[in-house]
Amino acid sequence: MVSLPHPLPGAVGLSHLRAYDWEAADGVCGGSPHLHLVCTEAYVVTGGRGAVQTLSPDGYREIPLEAGSVAWFTPGTVHRMVQGGDLRITVLMQNSGLPEAGDAVFTFPPDVLADPERYAAAARLPAKSGPEAEAAARKRRDLAVEGYLPLRDALEAGDNGPYLEFQQTAARLVRDKIPTWRELWRAGALATAERTGAQLDALESGRPDHLAGARSYDSRPSRLGGYGMCGRRDEYELPGTTLPYHGE
């Protein structure tokens, strides 16, 4: 059984991102479009400016980002962080541990998505840092943009069919991972919610014994400038926080 002994509030994941400044095929600098299957993600903008482009069954939206902005998107929403000038964000991710276990699917072209082994090879980075990792991250980003642009064009033309098909394909790609995700959810978000219920029961009964276990914790990023989906990523390699993505 996975254990998250000291999760962050609500068992959220935490990381910091600086949006990629690599120009893509459409002339926009930014990250790799992708969606999550069961996690809501939030951007808290700490500096600079830019935008997040989102695709949902209702259409395309571009949300401006600047210091103090907060934007969040629910499962199934494709999101692409784009650079406007020194954009920096703190990411809050529901269900800590699930994105690192595969709850994120890139908008690669349909022929790549149709082959799980080909998809995995395209999504994987060969190293954590260095020129080889940077080249692979940029190639991965470009491939995700290649598949993303037709989805966006179709939505803007009033056709949500390709986008809905992408959602279904993404769901099929991750199906085998669900047992692992369920264990992470039980140990993290579910256990945290259940602890709150037990604490409320204790308070109501007049026996708040859990207060005797009061503690404080602190941490610093364990890796700076990793290659994440959206940009350069500062990570916290601790139970209950966002761990490095597999292959990164």
Secondary structure, 3 states (H helix, E strand, C coil): CCCCCCCCHHHCEEEEEEECCCECCCCCEECCCEECCCCCEEEEEEEEEEEEEEEECCEEEEEEEECCCEEEECCCCEEEEEEEEEEEEEEEECCCCCHHHCCCEECCCHHHHCCHHHHHHHHCCCCCCCHHHHHHHHHHHHHHHHHHHHHHHHHHCCCCHHHHHHHHHHHHHHHHHHHHHHHHHHHHHHHHHHHHHHHHHHHHHCCCHHHHHCCCCCCCCCEEEEECCCEEEEECCCCCCCCCCCCC
